[in-house]
């Protein structure tokens, strides 16, 4: 069906031509990766760095040298055809190469692959805007994001475009980028960079491309598979979605796949949009073939990701360069710090949804480190655990692969009610695979994910001596976490606003884990029932689930995010002011230091609603407001 949204393109001359001879269909081959996460060296089945022994047994996957060969072979196979190579973000963080070179190594190898475009991932901000600016200095391909809004003080201003137009075989192909809306929570873009709402900014960018006569538009996103299905693929005039962020393997042959490749989504314009993603860690190369009709409507889409396994021989020149770059870190990486009797499961599928072996190990290690300070509870985020560890000797390199973020131990005091609020936040994004899921030690809790967000915790007990007692909501407890969460990361705002006597500068988590493994050698992996799911939510398809969860948060501007709802529920003293300010239209006189983001956060409880204020006041520069100017503040 020709979409009614594109009637403007059907000019009289095109209609006249269609009565005699139709234009030929246009076929576009889209190669793509996502969530590379600094896997410059090949990986094993646990997503950790592959050993020489494993290489000898043909048990390794991915790595820059193999991925380069796979891309080159595929391009050669497609000689004379229309081909684009796209990168859906999160190339930073995940190995000692990033820890050592801070993105320079990733830039070097990605340049060799000759990407046509890359979108920003949330981890591209892990070193702040300075780290991303340095990466942008080095890469030779366009880096896009429609919702990364750099202020006038930012080093990124005018360096990240919302979109671009590629000439592929004489046809215009538009690419629009976007990063996850909660990037400010889960990474560190800083005060000079705003993250806009993906739907709004993509829509605006698509409209601009349409004005340029572009009728084939790809949304290159780092927002996650559920959101791509529920929202992004339904934006008017988006034709194809190439995604990342959720590390989703889509496949027509792998029984572990989250969905078919491509997953076809009904767009309200009367056409279907193919959505693809290709796992993570350089293990797959996405391979999609899309056929457009002569008006730019997708007629068909087919393909499957290519497994980058031992059948693909690595490029020897690149291997030599990797070995050269590895010299400064080889001693650290190969140091054996202990042994484990069995594999330790640190997979994202487990650690972001339930108690996992790696979660128990890391929180036990954290608690053991500070027990002498009277600390009795440990909480860490499942998303901070980045790999499993296989059985046998454990190297420092493996430990750093599990904990690559250079987070430090943070201790503080917190009321029992606020601990419950923190757990509710941690349970708020289970359906989306959110990294905030709480792994704990020194306490037990049960939850029911079929309950509404903010009401999922049903029982919490804390260890007192050798026994467990119910959590006392008014009692103050000594807690250990990491500095990222203590400063509000992953939605744990209660750690930032309610913590007392906080100290964020303890030893690095990787050091704490290494020392614990050395002291408990050999280590016996286990789970002990400290986290219990008491009821399973009704199973739904990703698109249906995401429609419920995401549309409520994003499509309807006045819906509060889960994090805000939970915080207000558990800290009622903060609620009346925000409700009063947001209940009716009011005014605000700009003072020094005001930004639209800060105003929206103070008034509505959600900084992402800054565009509501901007629209009511002629869209001023968000971080360059005129001091003394009176702003209209619309009712929420």
C-alpha positions as CSV (number, residue, x, y, z in Angstrom):
1,X,0.0,0.0,0.0
2,X,1.3,3.5,-0.8
3,X,1.4,5.3,2.5
4,X,-0.9,8.3,2.7
5,X,1.8,10.1,4.5
6,X,3.9,10.4,1.4
7,X,1.3,11.8,-1.0
8,X,3.3,15.0,-1.3
9,X,5.9,13.1,-3.2
10,X,3.5,11.8,-5.8
11,X,3.8,14.8,-8.1
12,X,1.9,15.0,-11.4
13,X,5.0,14.0,-13.4
14,X,5.5,10.9,-11.3
15,X,1.8,9.9,-11.7
16,X,2.1,10.4,-15.4
17,X,5.1,8.2,-15.6
18,X,3.5,5.5,-13.5
19,X,0.7,5.1,-16.1
20,X,3.2,4.0,-18.7
21,X,6.3,2.4,-17.1
22,X,7.1,2.1,-13.4
23,X,10.5,2.9,-12.0
24,X,12.6,-0.1,-11.1
25,X,12.7,-1.3,-7.5
26,X,15.7,-0.2,-5.4
27,X,17.6,-2.8,-3.4
28,X,19.7,-1.7,-0.4
29,X,22.1,-4.0,1.5
30,X,22.5,-2.9,5.1
31,X,25.4,-4.3,7.0
32,X,25.5,-3.3,10.7
33,X,26.9,-3.9,14.2
34,X,25.9,-2.6,17.6
35,X,27.3,-2.7,21.2
36,X,30.9,-3.5,20.2
37,X,32.0,-2.6,23.7
38,X,35.7,-2.6,23.1
39,X,35.9,-6.3,22.1
40,X,39.0,-5.6,20.1
41,X,40.4,-9.0,20.9
42,X,38.3,-12.1,20.1
43,X,35.9,-13.4,22.8
44,X,35.0,-16.8,24.1
45,X,31.5,-18.2,24.9
46,X,31.5,-16.2,28.1
47,X,32.1,-12.9,26.2
48,X,35.5,-12.6,27.9
49,X,38.8,-12.3,26.1
50,X,39.6,-15.6,24.3
51,X,42.8,-17.4,25.3
52,X,45.4,-18.8,22.9
53,X,44.3,-22.3,24.0
54,X,40.7,-21.5,23.0
55,X,41.8,-20.0,19.7
56,X,43.7,-23.3,19.1
57,X,40.4,-25.2,19.7
58,X,38.5,-22.8,17.3
59,X,36.3,-21.7,20.2
60,X,36.6,-17.9,19.7
61,X,34.3,-15.3,18.2
62,X,34.5,-11.8,16.9
63,X,37.3,-9.3,17.6
64,X,38.3,-6.5,15.3
65,X,40.5,-8.7,13.1
66,X,37.7,-11.2,12.4
67,X,35.1,-8.5,12.0
68,X,37.2,-6.6,9.5
69,X,37.5,-9.8,7.3
70,X,33.8,-10.5,7.5
71,X,33.0,-6.9,6.4
72,X,35.5,-7.0,3.6
73,X,34.2,-10.4,2.4
74,X,30.6,-9.3,2.4
75,X,31.4,-6.1,0.6
76,X,33.3,-8.1,-2.0
77,X,30.3,-10.4,-2.4
78,X,28.1,-7.4,-3.0
79,X,30.3,-5.7,-5.6
80,X,28.2,-3.6,-7.9
81,X,25.3,-3.5,-5.4
82,X,24.0,-0.8,-3.1
83,X,25.7,-1.2,0.3
84,X,25.8,0.8,3.6
85,X,27.7,-0.2,6.8
86,X,26.1,1.2,10.0
87,X,27.2,1.2,13.7
88,X,24.4,1.5,16.3
89,X,26.6,2.7,19.1
90,X,28.3,1.7,22.4
91,X,31.8,1.1,21.1
92,X,33.2,2.3,24.4
93,X,33.8,0.3,27.6
94,X,34.2,-3.4,28.1
95,X,37.9,-4.3,27.9
96,X,41.4,-3.3,29.0
97,X,41.9,-1.6,25.6
98,X,39.3,1.0,26.5
99,X,40.6,1.2,30.1
100,X,44.0,2.0,28.7
101,X,43.4,4.0,25.5
102,X,40.0,5.7,26.3
103,X,38.5,5.2,22.8
104,X,41.6,5.7,20.7
105,X,42.0,2.0,20.0
106,X,38.3,1.6,19.1
107,X,38.5,4.6,16.8
108,X,41.5,3.2,15.0
109,X,39.9,-0.2,14.2
110,X,36.4,1.2,13.4
111,X,38.1,3.6,10.9
112,X,39.6,0.6,9.1
113,X,36.1,-0.9,8.7
114,X,34.9,2.3,6.9
115,X,31.5,2.8,8.5
116,X,29.1,5.0,6.6
117,X,27.5,6.3,9.8
118,X,27.5,5.7,13.6
119,X,25.0,6.8,16.2
120,X,25.9,7.7,19.7
121,X,25.5,5.1,22.4
122,X,25.1,5.9,26.1
123,X,28.5,4.4,26.9
124,X,30.1,6.9,24.5
125,X,29.6,9.4,27.4
126,X,31.4,7.3,30.0
127,X,34.4,9.6,29.9
128,X,32.2,12.6,29.8
129,X,31.9,14.9,26.8
130,X,35.7,15.3,26.8
131,X,36.2,11.6,26.0
132,X,33.6,11.6,23.2
133,X,35.1,14.8,21.8
134,X,38.5,13.1,21.6
135,X,36.9,10.1,19.9
136,X,35.2,12.4,17.3
137,X,38.7,14.0,16.6
138,X,39.9,10.6,15.5
139,X,37.1,8.9,13.6
140,X,36.8,9.4,9.9
141,X,33.1,8.6,9.5
142,X,29.9,10.6,10.5
143,X,28.6,10.3,14.1
144,X,25.0,11.1,14.5
145,X,22.3,11.6,17.1
146,X,19.2,13.7,16.8
147,X,18.6,13.9,20.6
148,X,22.1,14.7,21.8
149,X,21.7,18.5,22.2
150,X,25.0,20.1,22.9
151,X,24.9,23.5,24.7
152,X,26.9,26.5,23.7
153,X,29.6,25.6,26.3
154,X,29.9,22.0,25.1
155,X,32.9,20.7,23.2
156,X,30.4,18.7,21.1
157,X,28.5,21.7,19.8
158,X,27.9,21.4,16.0
159,X,29.9,18.1,15.9
160,X,27.1,15.6,16.2
161,X,24.5,16.0,13.5
162,X,20.9,14.7,13.8
163,X,21.0,13.1,10.4
164,X,22.8,12.8,7.1
165,X,22.0,11.9,3.5
166,X,24.0,9.3,1.6
167,X,24.1,8.9,-2.1
168,X,23.9,5.1,-2.6
169,X,23.7,4.0,-6.2
170,X,22.2,7.3,-7.3
171,X,19.5,7.3,-4.7
172,X,19.2,9.4,-1.6
173,X,19.2,7.4,1.7
174,X,18.6,9.3,4.9
175,X,20.1,8.2,8.3
176,X,18.7,9.6,11.6
177,X,20.5,8.8,14.9
178,X,19.2,8.7,18.5
179,X,20.5,7.5,21.9
180,X,18.5,6.3,24.9
181,X,16.4,8.9,26.7
182,X,17.9,8.0,30.1
183,X,21.5,8.5,29.0
184,X,22.0,11.2,31.6
185,X,21.1,8.7,34.3
186,X,23.1,5.7,33.0
187,X,26.2,7.6,31.8
188,X,27.9,10.9,32.2
189,X,27.1,13.4,29.4
190,X,27.6,16.3,31.8
191,X,25.8,19.6,32.4
192,X,26.5,21.0,28.9
193,X,24.7,18.2,27.0
194,X,20.9,17.7,27.0
195,X,19.3,14.4,25.9
196,X,16.1,15.2,24.1
197,X,13.1,12.8,23.7
198,X,14.0,10.4,20.9
199,X,10.5,10.4,19.3
200,X,10.4,14.1,19.1
201,X,13.9,14.6,17.7
202,X,13.7,11.7,15.2
203,X,10.4,13.0,14.0
204,X,11.8,16.5,13.4
205,X,14.9,15.1,11.6
206,X,12.8,12.9,9.4
207,X,10.6,15.9,8.4
208,X,13.8,17.8,7.5
209,X,14.9,14.9,5.3
210,X,11.6,14.8,3.6
211,X,11.9,18.4,2.7
212,X,15.1,17.5,0.9
213,X,13.3,14.9,-1.2
214,X,14.6,11.9,0.7
215,X,12.1,9.0,0.7
216,X,14.2,6.2,2.1
217,X,15.0,6.8,5.8
218,X,16.8,4.6,8.3
219,X,16.5,5.2,12.0
220,X,19.9,4.3,13.5
221,X,19.1,4.0,17.1
222,X,20.6,3.1,20.5
223,X,17.4,2.8,22.5
224,X,16.7,-1.0,22.7
225,X,14.7,-3.5,20.8
226,X,11.5,-3.1,22.8
227,X,11.4,0.6,22.2
228,X,12.3,0.2,18.5
229,X,9.2,-2.0,18.1
230,X,6.8,0.0,20.3
231,X,7.7,3.5,19.2
232,X,10.5,4.2,16.8
233,X,9.2,2.0,14.0
234,X,5.9,3.8,14.2
235,X,7.3,7.3,13.6
236,X,5.8,8.6,10.3
237,X,8.1,8.0,7.3
238,X,10.7,5.9,9.1
239,X,11.3,3.0,6.7
240,X,13.9,0.8,8.5
241,X,15.2,0.7,12.1
242,X,18.7,-0.5,12.8
243,X,19.1,-0.7,16.6
244,X,21.3,-1.3,19.5
245,X,21.5,-0.9,23.3
246,X,19.6,-4.1,24.4
247,X,22.2,-6.4,22.9
248,X,19.3,-8.3,21.2
249,X,20.1,-11.1,18.9
250,X,17.5,-11.4,16.2
251,X,17.6,-14.4,14.0
252,X,15.5,-16.8,12.0
253,X,17.7,-19.8,12.9
254,X,19.0,-19.3,16.4
255,X,16.5,-20.7,19.1
256,X,17.9,-18.2,21.6
257,X,17.0,-15.2,19.4
258,X,14.7,-12.5,20.9
259,X,12.8,-12.2,17.7
260,X,12.9,-12.7,14.0
261,X,15.4,-11.0,11.7
262,X,14.0,-8.6,10.6
263,X,11.0,-8.0,12.9
264,X,8.3,-6.4,10.8
265,X,6.3,-3.6,12.6
266,X,3.1,-2.0,11.3
267,X,3.5,1.7,10.9
268,X,0.4,3.9,11.2
269,X,1.1,5.1,7.7
270,X,-0.1,1.8,6.3
271,X,3.3,0.0,5.6
272,X,5.6,-2.3,7.5
273,X,9.0,-1.4,8.9
274,X,11.8,-3.9,9.3
275,X,13.6,-3.7,12.7
276,X,17.0,-5.3,13.2
277,X,19.7,-5.7,15.8
278,X,22.8,-7.9,15.8
279,X,23.6,-9.2,19.3
280,X,26.7,-7.6,20.7
281,X,30.5,-7.8,21.3
282,X,31.4,-8.2,17.6
283,X,30.0,-11.7,17.6
284,X,27.6,-11.0,14.7
285,X,27.5,-8.8,11.6
286,X,23.9,-7.9,10.7
287,X,23.1,-8.5,7.0
288,X,19.8,-7.0,5.8
289,X,18.5,-6.7,2.3
290,X,15.6,-4.2,1.8
291,X,13.7,-3.6,-1.4
292,X,12.0,-0.3,-1.9
293,X,9.3,0.4,-4.6
294,X,9.6,3.5,-6.8
295,X,7.9,5.7,-4.2
296,X,10.2,4.7,-1.4
297,X,8.0,2.2,0.4
298,X,9.6,-1.0,1.7
299,X,8.3,-3.9,-0.5
300,X,10.3,-6.6,1.3
301,X,13.1,-7.2,3.7
302,X,15.1,-10.3,4.4
303,X,18.4,-11.4,5.9
304,X,20.0,-12.9,9.0
305,X,23.0,-12.0,11.1
306,X,26.4,-13.5,10.2
307,X,28.1,-15.4,13.1
308,X,31.7,-14.2,13.3
309,X,33.2,-17.5,14.5
310,X,36.4,-19.5,13.9
311,X,35.5,-20.2,10.2
312,X,36.4,-16.5,9.6
313,X,40.2,-16.2,9.8
314,X,41.4,-13.0,11.4
315,X,43.3,-10.3,9.4
316,X,47.0,-10.8,10.3
317,X,48.0,-7.2,10.0
318,X,45.3,-6.2,12.4
319,X,46.3,-9.0,14.8
320,X,49.8,-7.6,14.8
321,X,48.6,-4.1,15.6
322,X,46.3,-5.5,18.4
323,X,49.3,-7.3,19.8
324,X,51.4,-4.1,19.7
325,X,48.7,-2.2,21.5
326,X,48.3,-4.9,24.1
327,X,51.9,-4.8,25.3
328,X,51.4,-2.1,28.0
329,X,48.5,-4.1,29.5
330,X,49.7,-7.6,29.0
331,X,51.3,-8.0,32.4
332,X,48.1,-6.8,34.1
333,X,45.8,-8.9,32.0
334,X,47.6,-12.1,32.5
335,X,48.1,-12.0,36.2
336,X,46.3,-14.9,37.9
337,X,44.6,-13.8,41.0
338,X,42.6,-16.9,41.9
339,X,40.6,-19.9,40.7
340,X,37.0,-20.8,40.4
341,X,35.6,-24.3,40.7
342,X,32.9,-23.7,38.0
343,X,31.9,-20.9,35.6
344,X,30.5,-17.8,37.3
345,X,27.4,-16.6,35.5
346,X,27.5,-12.9,34.9
347,X,25.3,-12.7,31.8
348,X,23.0,-9.7,31.3
349,X,20.0,-12.0,30.8
350,X,20.4,-13.3,34.4
351,X,21.9,-10.4,36.3
352,X,19.3,-7.8,35.0
353,X,16.3,-10.0,36.0
354,X,17.1,-12.2,39.0
355,X,19.8,-13.2,41.5
356,X,22.9,-14.2,39.6
357,X,26.1,-15.9,40.6
358,X,28.2,-12.9,39.7
359,X,25.9,-10.5,41.6
360,X,26.3,-12.6,44.7
361,X,30.1,-12.7,44.3
362,X,30.5,-9.0,43.7
363,X,28.2,-7.8,46.5
364,X,29.7,-10.3,48.9
365,X,33.2,-9.0,48.0
366,X,32.0,-5.4,48.5
367,X,30.4,-6.2,51.9
368,X,33.5,-8.1,53.0
369,X,35.7,-5.2,52.2
370,X,33.9,-2.7,54.5
371,X,32.3,-5.0,57.1
372,X,34.9,-3.6,59.6
373,X,33.2,-0.2,59.2
374,X,29.9,-1.5,60.4
375,X,28.4,-1.8,57.0
376,X,25.8,-4.6,56.8
377,X,24.1,-4.1,53.4
378,X,25.5,-4.1,49.8
379,X,23.6,-3.1,46.7
380,X,25.0,-3.0,43.1
381,X,23.4,-2.7,39.7
382,X,23.2,-5.8,37.5
383,X,24.1,-3.7,34.5
384,X,27.5,-3.0,36.0
385,X,28.4,-6.7,35.6
386,X,29.6,-7.1,32.1
387,X,30.7,-10.7,31.6
388,X,30.8,-14.2,33.0
389,X,34.0,-16.0,34.1
390,X,34.8,-19.5,33.0
391,X,36.0,-22.3,35.3
392,X,39.7,-22.5,36.3
393,X,42.3,-19.8,36.7
394,X,40.9,-16.3,37.0
395,X,43.1,-13.5,35.6
396,X,43.0,-9.8,36.4
397,X,42.0,-9.2,32.8
398,X,38.9,-11.3,33.3
399,X,38.0,-9.4,36.5
400,X,38.3,-6.1,34.7
401,X,36.2,-7.4,31.9
402,X,33.5,-8.1,34.4
403,X,33.9,-4.7,36.1
404,X,35.3,-2.4,33.4
405,X,33.9,1.0,34.6
406,X,36.5,2.0,37.2
407,X,33.8,2.5,39.7
408,X,34.8,2.9,43.3
409,X,33.3,1.6,46.6
410,X,30.9,4.1,48.1
411,X,29.6,3.9,51.7
412,X,26.8,5.8,53.3
413,X,23.9,5.6,55.7
414,X,20.2,5.3,54.6
415,X,16.8,4.9,56.2
416,X,15.0,1.6,55.7
417,X,12.2,3.2,53.8
418,X,14.8,4.7,51.4
419,X,16.4,1.3,50.9
420,X,12.9,0.0,49.9
421,X,12.6,2.9,47.5
422,X,16.0,2.0,46.0
423,X,14.9,-1.6,45.5
424,X,11.7,-0.5,43.8
425,X,13.8,1.6,41.4
426,X,15.9,-1.4,40.7
427,X,12.9,-3.5,39.8
428,X,11.2,-0.9,37.6
429,X,12.7,-1.9,34.3
430,X,12.9,-5.7,34.4
431,X,10.8,-6.0,31.3
432,X,13.2,-3.8,29.4
433,X,16.3,-5.6,30.7
434,X,17.3,-2.4,32.5
435,X,20.7,-2.4,34.1
436,X,19.4,-1.0,37.4
437,X,18.3,-4.5,38.7
438,X,19.6,-4.7,42.3
439,X,22.0,-7.5,43.2
440,X,22.5,-7.5,47.0
441,X,24.3,-9.0,50.0
442,X,23.5,-8.8,53.7
443,X,19.8,-8.7,52.9
444,X,17.0,-10.7,51.2
445,X,14.0,-9.5,49.3
446,X,11.1,-10.9,47.3
447,X,9.3,-9.2,44.5
448,X,6.4,-9.6,42.1
449,X,7.0,-8.1,38.7
450,X,3.4,-8.4,37.8
451,X,2.6,-5.6,40.2
452,X,2.8,-2.0,39.1
453,X,6.2,-0.2,39.1
454,X,6.7,1.2,42.6
455,X,4.8,-1.6,44.3
456,X,6.9,-4.7,43.4
457,X,8.8,-5.3,46.6
458,X,6.8,-7.5,49.0
459,X,9.3,-8.4,51.7
460,X,12.7,-7.2,52.8
461,X,14.9,-8.6,55.5
462,X,18.3,-7.6,56.7
463,X,21.0,-9.7,58.4
464,X,21.5,-8.9,62.0
465,X,24.2,-11.2,63.5
466,X,23.4,-14.7,62.2
467,X,19.7,-14.2,61.7
468,X,17.5,-12.1,59.4
469,X,15.0,-9.5,60.7
470,X,12.4,-7.4,58.8
471,X,13.7,-4.1,57.4
472,X,12.8,-1.2,59.7
473,X,11.6,1.7,57.6
474,X,12.7,4.3,60.2
475,X,16.0,2.7,61.2
476,X,19.3,3.9,59.7
477,X,21.5,1.3,58.0
478,X,25.0,1.3,56.8
479,X,25.2,0.6,53.1
480,X,27.9,0.0,50.5
481,X,27.4,0.5,46.8
482,X,29.4,2.0,44.0
483,X,30.1,5.7,43.3
484,X,28.1,5.7,40.1
485,X,24.9,4.6,41.9
486,X,25.6,6.7,45.0
487,X,25.5,9.8,42.7
488,X,22.1,8.9,41.2
489,X,23.2,6.6,38.4
490,X,20.6,4.1,37.0
491,X,17.8,6.0,38.6
492,X,19.1,5.6,42.2
493,X,18.4,9.2,43.0
494,X,17.5,8.2,46.6
495,X,21.2,7.4,47.1
496,X,22.1,10.9,46.1
497,X,19.4,12.8,47.9
498,X,18.9,10.8,51.1
499,X,22.4,9.3,51.8
500,X,24.1,10.6,55.0
501,X,27.8,10.5,55.8
502,X,28.6,9.4,52.3
503,X,32.1,8.5,51.2
504,X,32.5,7.8,47.5
505,X,36.3,7.3,47.2
506,X,36.9,3.8,48.3
507,X,39.0,1.3,46.3
508,X,38.1,0.3,42.8
509,X,35.5,-2.5,42.5
510,X,37.8,-4.5,40.3
511,X,40.5,-4.5,43.0
512,X,37.9,-5.4,45.7
513,X,36.7,-8.4,43.6
514,X,40.3,-9.5,42.8
515,X,41.3,-9.4,46.5
516,X,38.1,-11.4,47.5
517,X,38.8,-14.1,44.9
518,X,42.4,-14.3,46.1
519,X,41.2,-14.7,49.7
520,X,38.6,-17.3,48.8
521,X,40.7,-19.5,46.5
522,X,39.3,-21.6,45.0
523,X,36.0,-19.9,44.8
524,X,32.7,-21.9,44.6
525,X,30.0,-20.1,42.6
526,X,26.6,-20.1,44.1
527,X,23.2,-18.4,44.6
528,X,21.5,-18.7,47.9
529,X,18.0,-17.4,47.4
530,X,18.6,-13.9,48.7
531,X,16.4,-12.6,45.9
532,X,13.1,-14.4,45.2
533,X,10.5,-13.8,42.5
534,X,7.2,-14.8,44.0
535,X,5.1,-14.5,40.9
536,X,5.8,-14.3,37.2
537,X,4.3,-11.6,35.0
538,X,2.1,-12.7,32.1
539,X,4.3,-13.4,29.1
540,X,4.0,-11.0,26.3
541,X,5.7,-10.3,23.0
542,X,8.3,-7.6,23.1
543,X,6.2,-5.2,21.0
544,X,3.2,-5.6,23.2
545,X,5.1,-5.2,26.4
546,X,7.0,-2.2,25.2
547,X,3.8,-0.6,24.0
548,X,2.5,-0.7,27.5
549,X,5.7,0.3,29.3
550,X,7.2,2.8,26.9
551,X,4.3,4.5,25.3
552,X,3.0,5.5,28.7
553,X,6.3,7.1,29.5
554,X,7.2,8.7,26.2
555,X,4.3,9.1,23.8
556,X,2.2,10.8,26.5
557,X,4.3,13.8,27.6
558,X,2.5,14.2,30.9
559,X,3.2,10.6,32.1
560,X,5.8,10.4,34.8
561,X,8.8,8.2,34.3
562,X,9.0,5.1,36.6
563,X,11.9,6.5,38.5
564,X,10.1,9.7,39.4
565,X,6.9,7.9,40.3
566,X,8.8,5.7,42.7
567,X,10.8,8.5,44.3
568,X,7.7,10.6,44.9
569,X,5.8,7.7,46.3
570,X,8.5,6.8,48.8
571,X,9.5,10.4,49.7
572,X,6.2,12.2,50.1
573,X,7.9,15.3,51.6
574,X,9.3,16.1,48.1
575,X,6.0,15.7,46.4
576,X,3.7,18.6,47.2
577,X,5.9,21.4,45.8
578,X,6.4,19.6,42.5
579,X,2.7,18.9,42.2
580,X,1.7,22.4,43.0
581,X,4.1,23.9,40.5
582,X,3.0,21.5,37.8
583,X,-0.7,21.6,38.4
584,X,-1.4,25.0,36.8
585,X,0.2,27.3,34.4
586,X,2.7,29.6,36.2
587,X,5.6,31.9,35.5
588,X,9.3,31.9,36.3
589,X,11.8,34.8,36.1
590,X,15.2,33.5,34.9
591,X,18.1,33.9,37.3
592,X,21.8,33.2,36.7
593,X,22.5,29.4,36.3
594,X,19.0,28.5,35.1
595,X,18.6,26.0,32.3
596,X,15.5,24.6,30.8
597,X,16.5,21.1,31.9
598,X,16.9,22.2,35.5
599,X,13.6,24.1,35.5
600,X,11.7,21.1,34.0
601,X,13.3,18.8,36.6
602,X,12.4,21.1,39.4
603,X,8.8,21.9,38.2
604,X,7.7,18.6,36.6
605,X,10.1,16.2,38.2
606,X,11.5,15.2,34.8
607,X,14.2,17.2,33.0
608,X,13.3,15.5,29.7
609,X,10.2,17.7,29.6
610,X,12.3,20.8,29.0
611,X,10.8,21.1,25.5
612,X,7.4,21.8,27.0
613,X,8.8,25.0,28.5
614,X,10.8,25.7,25.4
615,X,7.8,25.5,23.1
616,X,5.8,27.8,25.3
617,X,8.5,30.5,25.1
618,X,9.6,30.6,21.5
619,X,12.2,27.8,21.8
620,X,15.1,29.7,23.4
621,X,18.6,28.2,23.6
622,X,18.2,25.7,26.5
623,X,21.4,26.7,28.4
624,X,21.6,30.4,27.3
625,X,18.5,31.9,28.9
626,X,18.2,35.7,29.2
627,X,18.6,36.6,32.9
628,X,15.5,38.5,34.1
629,X,13.3,37.2,31.3
630,X,9.9,35.9,32.4
631,X,9.1,32.4,31.2
632,X,5.6,30.9,30.9
633,X,5.5,27.5,32.6
634,X,2.7,25.4,31.1
635,X,0.7,23.1,33.3
636,X,1.9,19.6,33.2
